């Protein structure tokens, strides 16, 4: 089984990594993930990275949405 994941939030263009592998940029829609546990991270230069550790996709999931809100680093 697999679920379709939407990655949304701010800022647009932040890079999305799953288990250390770049999969694209915000926003990214309908990305298919098999059931399991993942490390999901969004980052962009000038912003604090945001991470979802041990994010679980259950075998019964069909659709999920992950919302990121990266905070700008104050200089």
Phi, psi and omega per residue, in radians:
X1 nan 2.729 3.134
X2 -2.550 2.806 3.085
X3 -2.158 2.669 3.036
X4 -1.692 2.259 -3.057
X5 -2.008 2.313 2.980
X6 -1.800 2.246 3.065
X7 -1.885 1.989 -3.080
X8 -2.310 2.997 3.074
X9 2.310 -2.779 -3.088
X10 -2.295 2.641 -0.095
X11 -1.425 2.637 3.053
X12 -1.063 2.517 3.137
X13 1.630 -0.134 3.072
X14 -1.080 2.459 -3.113
X15 -1.437 2.442 -3.118
X16 -1.924 2.278 3.113
X17 -2.123 2.401 3.012
X18 -2.101 2.107 -3.093
X19 0.870 0.712 3.068
X20 1.463 -0.062 -3.119
X21 -1.815 2.231 3.116
X22 -1.175 2.213 3.133
X23 -1.999 -0.153 3.140
X24 2.601 -2.806 -3.088
X25 -2.198 2.764 3.042
X26 -1.223 2.430 -0.217
X27 -1.413 2.681 3.067
X28 -2.380 2.219 -3.041
X29 -1.997 2.618 3.012
X30 0.993 0.696 3.066
X31 -1.419 2.216 -3.053
X32 -1.569 2.230 3.063
X33 -2.210 2.338 3.027
X34 -1.285 2.805 -3.142
X35 -1.086 2.537 -3.111
X36 2.706 -2.986 -3.111
X37 -2.006 2.348 -3.034
X38 -2.342 2.713 2.946
X39 -1.822 2.030 -3.064
X40 -2.070 2.306 -3.039
X41 -2.418 2.474 3.013
X42 -2.135 2.393 3.136
X43 -2.637 2.676 3.090
X44 -2.728 2.409 -3.134
X45 -0.970 2.340 -3.125
X46 1.602 -0.025 -3.133
X47 -2.239 2.644 3.040
X48 -1.285 2.267 3.114
X49 -1.131 2.706 3.113
X50 -2.233 2.385 -3.038
X51 -2.315 2.554 2.980
X52 -1.987 1.819 -3.138
X53 -1.487 2.450 3.092
X54 0.923 0.785 3.102
X55 -1.290 2.194 -3.030
X56 -1.830 2.280 2.960
X57 -1.875 2.007 -3.101
X58 -1.439 2.718 -3.141
X59 -1.118 -0.346 3.138
X60 -1.601 -0.118 -3.138
X61 -1.259 2.472 3.051
X62 -2.012 -0.633 -3.062
X63 -2.569 2.393 3.061
X64 -2.466 2.705 3.089
X65 -2.219 2.300 3.072
X66 -2.020 2.162 -3.094
X67 -1.913 2.174 3.079
X68 -1.887 2.569 3.057
X69 -2.451 1.399 -3.117
X70 -1.204 2.428 -3.119
X71 -1.702 2.353 3.134
X72 -1.178 2.415 3.099
X73 -1.392 2.178 3.136
X74 -1.400 2.350 3.141
X75 -1.811 nan nan
